[in-house]
Amino acid sequence: MTKITSFHTEQLYQDVLNAIDLLGGSFKVYAIKTSETGSTYYTDYYDAEMPLRNDSESLVIWSAEDEREYQDTLNAYQKTVDYIKQYTEYDILTLEALEERLAKQLQKNSD
């Protein structure tokens, strides 16, 4: 198992900041945790909100190929969520809450 370092946390922190810019701070995610030497760290995240069709074009009828791609995306999403729920320790958080926890984690790593 890879040791959790400040570098890993900083990289994840930057990813979360970018996601906040793109999706907003209230977007919910599965915040995946890893336990190491008696401490628990956030190590990754995954969307907790199911992928949606592009609502801005709701009057446009999707082609069969578009629908197939969307269904494939939903299937892949559900498989990943099922894996997270079965095999990982996680919290469901907003991106903003995860950013705050990662900031604390960075502070803890630098102490």
OpenMM code with the backbone's topology and positions (N, CA, C; nanometers):
from openmm import Vec3, app, unit

residues = "MET THR LYS ILE THR SER PHE HIS THR GLU GLN LEU TYR GLN ASP VAL LEU ASN ALA ILE ASP LEU LEU GLY GLY SER PHE LYS VAL TYR ALA ILE LYS THR SER GLU THR GLY SER THR TYR TYR THR ASP TYR TYR ASP ALA GLU MET PRO LEU ARG ASN ASP SER GLU SER LEU VAL ILE TRP SER ALA GLU ASP GLU ARG GLU TYR GLN ASP THR LEU ASN ALA TYR GLN LYS THR VAL ASP TYR ILE LYS GLN TYR THR GLU TYR ASP ILE LEU THR LEU GLU ALA LEU GLU GLU ARG LEU ALA LYS GLN LEU GLN LYS ASN SER ASP".split()
positions = [
    Vec3(0.0832, -0.1179, 0.0000),
    Vec3(0.0000, 0.0000, 0.0000),
    Vec3(0.0882, 0.1250, 0.0000),
    Vec3(0.0518, 0.2229, -0.0805),
    Vec3(0.1266, 0.3468, -0.0886),
    Vec3(0.1002, 0.4319, 0.0347),
    Vec3(0.2059, 0.4860, 0.0909),
    Vec3(0.1919, 0.5735, 0.2075),
    Vec3(0.1249, 0.7039, 0.1645),
    Vec3(0.0302, 0.7495, 0.2456),
    Vec3(-0.0382, 0.8755, 0.2185),
    Vec3(0.0582, 0.9886, 0.2528),
    Vec3(0.0857, 1.0741, 0.1569),
    Vec3(0.1794, 1.1841, 0.1783),
    Vec3(0.1098, 1.3170, 0.1537),
    Vec3(0.1774, 1.4240, 0.1925),
    Vec3(0.1250, 1.5578, 0.1654),
    Vec3(0.1065, 1.5791, 0.0164),
    Vec3(0.1967, 1.5204, -0.0657),
    Vec3(0.1859, 1.5351, -0.2110),
    Vec3(0.0548, 1.4767, -0.2611),
    Vec3(0.0203, 1.3554, -0.2155),
    Vec3(-0.1053, 1.2931, -0.2582),
    Vec3(-0.2251, 1.3781, -0.2158),
    Vec3(-0.2216, 1.4271, -0.0926),
    Vec3(-0.3312, 1.5091, -0.0428),
    Vec3(-0.3388, 1.6401, -0.1200),
    Vec3(-0.2257, 1.7026, -0.1472),
    Vec3(-0.2237, 1.8291, -0.2220),
    Vec3(-0.2799, 1.8096, -0.3625),
    Vec3(-0.2432, 1.7004, -0.4269),
    Vec3(-0.2940, 1.6720, -0.5611),
    Vec3(-0.4464, 1.6527, -0.5577),
    Vec3(-0.4958, 1.5771, -0.4600),
    Vec3(-0.6397, 1.5561, -0.4454),
    Vec3(-0.7096, 1.6883, -0.4137),
    Vec3(-0.6485, 1.7684, -0.3293),
    Vec3(-0.7040, 1.8993, -0.2935),
    Vec3(-0.7206, 1.9864, -0.4183),
    Vec3(-0.6185, 1.9890, -0.5038),
    Vec3(-0.6263, 2.0671, -0.6282),
    Vec3(-0.7353, 2.0127, -0.7203),
    Vec3(-0.7479, 1.8808, -0.7277),
    Vec3(-0.8543, 1.8194, -0.8087),
    Vec3(-0.9924, 1.8626, -0.7587),
    Vec3(-1.0090, 1.8658, -0.6272),
    Vec3(-1.1370, 1.9057, -0.5685),
    Vec3(-1.1651, 2.0531, -0.5976),
    Vec3(-1.0638, 2.1385, -0.5868),
    Vec3(-1.0836, 2.2802, -0.6195),
    Vec3(-1.1269, 2.2969, -0.7649),
    Vec3(-1.0651, 2.2216, -0.8550),
    Vec3(-1.1040, 2.2270, -0.9964),
    Vec3(-1.2480, 2.1790, -1.0155),
    Vec3(-1.2859, 2.0742, -0.9442),
    Vec3(-1.4226, 2.0221, -0.9536),
    Vec3(-1.5235, 2.1236, -0.8995),
    Vec3(-1.4862, 2.1955, -0.7937),
    Vec3(-1.5745, 2.2995, -0.7399),
    Vec3(-1.5970, 2.4078, -0.8447),
    Vec3(-1.4903, 2.4486, -0.9132),
    Vec3(-1.5042, 2.5488, -1.0196),
    Vec3(-1.5979, 2.5001, -1.1292),
    Vec3(-1.5908, 2.3727, -1.1606),
    Vec3(-1.6701, 2.3157, -1.2698),
    Vec3(-1.8136, 2.2822, -1.2281),
    Vec3(-1.8296, 2.2208, -1.1106),
    Vec3(-1.9591, 2.1649, -1.0701),
    Vec3(-2.0287, 2.2407, -0.9571),
    Vec3(-1.9541, 2.3228, -0.8863),
    Vec3(-2.0098, 2.3948, -0.7721),
    Vec3(-1.9823, 2.3228, -0.6412),
    Vec3(-1.9758, 2.3978, -0.5336),
    Vec3(-1.9420, 2.3424, -0.4029),
    Vec3(-2.0463, 2.2503, -0.3438),
    Vec3(-2.1712, 2.2605, -0.3908),
    Vec3(-2.2778, 2.1774, -0.3339),
    Vec3(-2.2906, 2.0410, -0.4018),
    Vec3(-2.2086, 2.0159, -0.5042),
    Vec3(-2.2121, 1.8863, -0.5736),
    Vec3(-2.1689, 1.7773, -0.4762),
    Vec3(-2.2448, 1.6684, -0.4687),
    Vec3(-2.2159, 1.5606, -0.3727),
    Vec3(-2.1259, 1.4540, -0.4337),
    Vec3(-2.0364, 1.4032, -0.3479),
    Vec3(-1.9414, 1.3001, -0.3894),
    Vec3(-1.9291, 1.1933, -0.2812),
    Vec3(-1.8837, 1.0755, -0.3235),
    Vec3(-1.8376, 0.9733, -0.2303),
    Vec3(-1.6931, 1.0093, -0.1994),
    Vec3(-1.6649, 1.0484, -0.0765),
    Vec3(-1.5294, 1.0822, -0.0342),
    Vec3(-1.4677, 0.9553, 0.0238),
    Vec3(-1.3746, 0.8973, -0.0495),
    Vec3(-1.3180, 0.7669, -0.0149),
    Vec3(-1.2035, 0.7846, 0.0841),
    Vec3(-1.2073, 0.7019, 0.1886),
    Vec3(-1.1089, 0.7118, 0.2961),
    Vec3(-1.0215, 0.5868, 0.2998),
    Vec3(-0.9007, 0.6054, 0.3487),
    Vec3(-0.8072, 0.4959, 0.3695),
    Vec3(-0.7508, 0.5090, 0.5104),
    Vec3(-0.7444, 0.3977, 0.5815),
    Vec3(-0.6858, 0.3979, 0.7155),
    Vec3(-0.5410, 0.3541, 0.7061),
    Vec3(-0.4562, 0.4280, 0.7770),
    Vec3(-0.3129, 0.3991, 0.7757),
    Vec3(-0.2551, 0.4370, 0.9110),
    Vec3(-0.1857, 0.3458, 0.9718),
    Vec3(-0.1204, 0.3664, 1.1016),
    Vec3(-0.2096, 0.4386, 1.2026),
    Vec3(-0.3323, 0.3892, 1.2152),
    Vec3(-0.4229, 0.4438, 1.3144),
    Vec3(-0.4928, 0.5731, 1.2761),
    Vec3(-0.4646, 0.6262, 1.1590),
    Vec3(-0.5300, 0.7488, 1.1132),
    Vec3(-0.6083, 0.7203, 0.9864),
    Vec3(-0.7085, 0.8015, 0.9613),
    Vec3(-0.7895, 0.7872, 0.8409),
    Vec3(-0.7705, 0.9111, 0.7545),
    Vec3(-0.7481, 0.8889, 0.6252),
    Vec3(-0.7235, 0.9961, 0.5300),
    Vec3(-0.8179, 0.9843, 0.4115),
    Vec3(-0.8577, 1.0987, 0.3578),
    Vec3(-0.9322, 1.0991, 0.2320),
    Vec3(-0.8320, 1.0822, 0.1190),
    Vec3(-0.8609, 0.9870, 0.0304),
    Vec3(-0.7650, 0.9541, -0.0751),
    Vec3(-0.8208, 0.9664, -0.2159),
    Vec3(-0.9525, 0.9814, -0.2293),
    Vec3(-1.0127, 0.9908, -0.3621),
    Vec3(-1.1580, 1.0324, -0.3462),
    Vec3(-1.2232, 1.0573, -0.4577),
    Vec3(-1.3666, 1.0853, -0.4535),
    Vec3(-1.4290, 1.0447, -0.5856),
    Vec3(-1.5610, 1.0276, -0.5816),
    Vec3(-1.6363, 0.9891, -0.7011),
    Vec3(-1.7744, 1.0525, -0.6918),
    Vec3(-1.8287, 1.0912, -0.8051),
    Vec3(-1.9601, 1.1564, -0.8078),
    Vec3(-2.0648, 1.0744, -0.7333),
    Vec3(-2.1395, 1.1409, -0.6461),
    Vec3(-2.2527, 1.0751, -0.5803),
    Vec3(-2.3830, 1.1088, -0.6514),
    Vec3(-2.3742, 1.1976, -0.7482),
    Vec3(-2.4919, 1.2357, -0.8259),
    Vec3(-2.4871, 1.1647, -0.9608),
    Vec3(-2.5940, 1.0946, -0.9907),
    Vec3(-2.6025, 1.0149, -1.1126),
    Vec3(-2.5898, 1.1031, -1.2376),
    Vec3(-2.5205, 1.0544, -1.3407),
    Vec3(-2.5096, 1.1314, -1.4657),
    Vec3(-2.6484, 1.1580, -1.5253),
    Vec3(-2.6668, 1.2784, -1.5746),
    Vec3(-2.7946, 1.3179, -1.6335),
    Vec3(-2.7790, 1.3423, -1.7827),
    Vec3(-2.8899, 1.3344, -1.8517),
    Vec3(-2.8901, 1.3748, -1.9922),
    Vec3(-2.8720, 1.5259, -1.9971),
    Vec3(-2.8297, 1.5768, -2.1100),
    Vec3(-2.8152, 1.7204, -2.1272),
    Vec3(-2.9545, 1.7825, -2.1347),
    Vec3(-2.9990, 1.8415, -2.0236),
    Vec3(-3.1348, 1.8967, -2.0164),
    Vec3(-3.1564, 2.0180, -2.1057),
    Vec3(-3.0489, 2.0871, -2.1446),
    Vec3(-3.0660, 2.2072, -2.2264),
    Vec3(-3.1201, 2.1746, -2.3650),
    Vec3(-3.1072, 2.0500, -2.4055),
    Vec3(-3.1575, 2.0092, -2.5359),
    Vec3(-3.2694, 1.9057, -2.5196),
    Vec3(-3.3537, 1.9259, -2.4181),
    Vec3(-3.4552, 1.8257, -2.3855),
    Vec3(-3.5591, 1.8068, -2.4950),
    Vec3(-3.5734, 1.9049, -2.5828),
    Vec3(-3.6706, 1.8909, -2.6907),
    Vec3(-3.6148, 1.8118, -2.8085),
    Vec3(-3.4843, 1.7924, -2.8099),
    Vec3(-3.4206, 1.7169, -2.9175),
    Vec3(-3.4321, 1.5680, -2.8860),
    Vec3(-3.4733, 1.4917, -2.9823),
    Vec3(-3.4847, 1.3468, -2.9628),
    Vec3(-3.3467, 1.2845, -2.9811),
    Vec3(-3.3080, 1.2024, -2.8848),
    Vec3(-3.1780, 1.1365, -2.8915),
    Vec3(-3.1819, 1.0257, -2.9950),
    Vec3(-3.0685, 1.0062, -3.0574),
    Vec3(-3.0571, 0.8925, -3.1489),
    Vec3(-3.0414, 0.7654, -3.0656),
    Vec3(-3.0572, 0.6527, -3.1305),
    Vec3(-3.0383, 0.5240, -3.0620),
    Vec3(-2.8958, 0.5133, -3.0094),
    Vec3(-2.7994, 0.5650, -3.0845),
    Vec3(-2.6593, 0.5611, -3.0412),
    Vec3(-2.6382, 0.6486, -2.9175),
    Vec3(-2.6981, 0.7683, -2.9158),
    Vec3(-2.6883, 0.8555, -2.7987),
    Vec3(-2.7461, 0.7867, -2.6750),
    Vec3(-2.8603, 0.7229, -2.6924),
    Vec3(-2.9242, 0.6536, -2.5801),
    Vec3(-2.8384, 0.5372, -2.5316),
    Vec3(-2.7793, 0.4632, -2.6237),
    Vec3(-2.6917, 0.3511, -2.5884),
    Vec3(-2.5707, 0.4017, -2.5091),
    Vec3(-2.5100, 0.5118, -2.5546),
    Vec3(-2.3951, 0.5694, -2.4838),
    Vec3(-2.4348, 0.6149, -2.3431),
    Vec3(-2.5513, 0.6771, -2.3323),
    Vec3(-2.5991, 0.7222, -2.2018),
    Vec3(-2.6230, 0.6028, -2.1096),
    Vec3(-2.6855, 0.4980, -2.1599),
    Vec3(-2.7105, 0.3783, -2.0795),
    Vec3(-2.5794, 0.3116, -2.0386),
    Vec3(-2.4800, 0.3102, -2.1269),
    Vec3(-2.3474, 0.2569, -2.0932),
    Vec3(-2.2839, 0.3390, -1.9814),
    Vec3(-2.2981, 0.4713, -1.9903),
    Vec3(-2.2450, 0.5598, -1.8866),
    Vec3(-2.3126, 0.5328, -1.7526),
    Vec3(-2.4451, 0.5190, -1.7539),
    Vec3(-2.5184, 0.4878, -1.6305),
    Vec3(-2.4753, 0.3538, -1.5717),
    Vec3(-2.4569, 0.2547, -1.6569),
    Vec3(-2.4152, 0.1220, -1.6126),
    Vec3(-2.2768, 0.1277, -1.5478),
    Vec3(-2.1826, 0.1965, -1.6124),
    Vec3(-2.0474, 0.2096, -1.5568),
    Vec3(-2.0513, 0.2854, -1.4243),
    Vec3(-2.1315, 0.3905, -1.4185),
    Vec3(-2.1466, 0.4679, -1.2950),
    Vec3(-2.1966, 0.3779, -1.1820),
    Vec3(-2.3019, 0.3020, -1.2087),
    Vec3(-2.3611, 0.2167, -1.1052),
    Vec3(-2.2640, 0.1089, -1.0582),
    Vec3(-2.1872, 0.0513, -1.1498),
    Vec3(-2.0876, -0.0496, -1.1107),
    Vec3(-1.9827, 0.0105, -1.0180),
    Vec3(-1.9389, 0.1327, -1.0488),
    Vec3(-1.8392, 0.1978, -0.9643),
    Vec3(-1.8967, 0.2292, -0.8269),
    Vec3(-2.0188, 0.2800, -0.8229),
    Vec3(-2.0837, 0.3101, -0.6946),
    Vec3(-2.1019, 0.1822, -0.6130),
    Vec3(-2.1446, 0.0750, -0.6768),
    Vec3(-2.1600, -0.0528, -0.6063),
    Vec3(-2.0269, -0.0982, -0.5471),
    Vec3(-1.9186, -0.0836, -0.6233),
    Vec3(-1.7854, -0.1207, -0.5748),
    Vec3(-1.7479, -0.0351, -0.4531),
    Vec3(-1.7676, 0.0958, -0.4645),
    Vec3(-1.7348, 0.1863, -0.3536),
    Vec3(-1.8102, 0.1453, -0.2279),
    Vec3(-1.9392, 0.1203, -0.2416),
    Vec3(-2.0215, 0.0850, -0.1255),
    Vec3(-1.9808, -0.0481, -0.0636),
    Vec3(-1.9376, -0.1416, -0.1464),
    Vec3(-1.9041, -0.2745, -0.0957),
    Vec3(-1.7619, -0.2836, -0.0409),
    Vec3(-1.6667, -0.2151, -0.1034),
    Vec3(-1.5261, -0.2404, -0.0718),
    Vec3(-1.4493, -0.1233, -0.0121),
    Vec3(-1.5113, -0.0083, 0.0062),
    Vec3(-1.4356, 0.1043, 0.0597),
    Vec3(-1.5056, 0.1644, 0.1803),
    Vec3(-1.4302, 0.2428, 0.2520),
    Vec3(-1.4847, 0.3258, 0.3581),
    Vec3(-1.5033, 0.4641, 0.2960),
    Vec3(-1.6196, 0.5254, 0.3152),
    Vec3(-1.6466, 0.6529, 0.2482),
    Vec3(-1.7453, 0.7365, 0.3288),
    Vec3(-1.7467, 0.8645, 0.2981),
    Vec3(-1.8490, 0.9571, 0.3459),
    Vec3(-1.9121, 1.0193, 0.2226),
    Vec3(-2.0397, 1.0504, 0.2289),
    Vec3(-2.1014, 1.1287, 0.1222),
    Vec3(-2.0961, 1.2741, 0.1681),
    Vec3(-2.0221, 1.3544, 0.0915),
    Vec3(-1.9982, 1.4942, 0.1265),
    Vec3(-2.0224, 1.5833, 0.0055),
    Vec3(-2.0397, 1.7121, 0.0308),
    Vec3(-2.0350, 1.8076, -0.0793),
    Vec3(-1.8877, 1.8304, -0.1128),
    Vec3(-1.8625, 1.8782, -0.2329),
    Vec3(-1.7239, 1.9099, -0.2690),
    Vec3(-1.6655, 2.0135, -0.1732),
    Vec3(-1.7475, 2.1091, -0.1319),
    Vec3(-1.7012, 2.2115, -0.0385),
    Vec3(-1.6592, 2.1499, 0.0950),
    Vec3(-1.7373, 2.0567, 0.1469),
    Vec3(-1.7027, 1.9904, 0.2733),
    Vec3(-1.5765, 1.9063, 0.2572),
    Vec3(-1.5622, 1.8392, 0.1427),
    Vec3(-1.4408, 1.7606, 0.1188),
    Vec3(-1.3197, 1.8521, 0.1108),
    Vec3(-1.3346, 1.9664, 0.0470),
    Vec3(-1.2237, 2.0629, 0.0381),
    Vec3(-1.1797, 2.1057, 0.1778),
    Vec3(-1.2753, 2.1320, 0.2659),
    Vec3(-1.2426, 2.1720, 0.4034),
    Vec3(-1.1694, 2.0602, 0.4772),
    Vec3(-1.2149, 1.9375, 0.4605),
    Vec3(-1.1504, 1.8241, 0.5289),
    Vec3(-1.0108, 1.7980, 0.4735),
    Vec3(-0.9944, 1.8164, 0.3430),
    Vec3(-0.8610, 1.7990, 0.2845),
    Vec3(-0.7659, 1.9086, 0.3319),
    Vec3(-0.8162, 2.0303, 0.3495),
    Vec3(-0.7326, 2.1385, 0.4022),
    Vec3(-0.6829, 2.1022, 0.5422),
    Vec3(-0.7714, 2.0457, 0.6256),
    Vec3(-0.7311, 2.0007, 0.7595),
    Vec3(-0.6311, 1.8861, 0.7503),
    Vec3(-0.6543, 1.7959, 0.6547),
    Vec3(-0.5643, 1.6819, 0.6350),
    Vec3(-0.4256, 1.7307, 0.5941),
    Vec3(-0.4201, 1.8310, 0.5071),
    Vec3(-0.2913, 1.8886, 0.4671),
    Vec3(-0.2205, 1.9501, 0.5869),
    Vec3(-0.2961, 2.0215, 0.6693),
    Vec3(-0.2386, 2.0831, 0.7889),
    Vec3(-0.1837, 1.9759, 0.8821),
    Vec3(-0.2589, 1.8682, 0.8997),
    Vec3(-0.2171, 1.7572, 0.9863),
    Vec3(-0.0898, 1.6919, 0.9316),
    Vec3(-0.0824, 1.6748, 0.7990),
    Vec3(0.0356, 1.6131, 0.7377),
    Vec3(0.1594, 1.7004, 0.7520),
    Vec3(0.1404, 1.8326, 0.7579),
    Vec3(0.2562, 1.9216, 0.7647),
    Vec3(0.3061, 1.9417, 0.9070),
    Vec3(0.2243, 1.9017, 1.0053),
    Vec3(0.2659, 1.9161, 1.1466),
    Vec3(0.3738, 1.8179, 1.1838),
] * unit.nanometer
topology = app.Topology()
chain = topology.addChain("A")
for resn in residues:
    res = topology.addResidue(resn, chain)
    for name in ("N", "CA", "C"):
        topology.addAtom(name, app.Element.getBySymbol(name[0]), res)
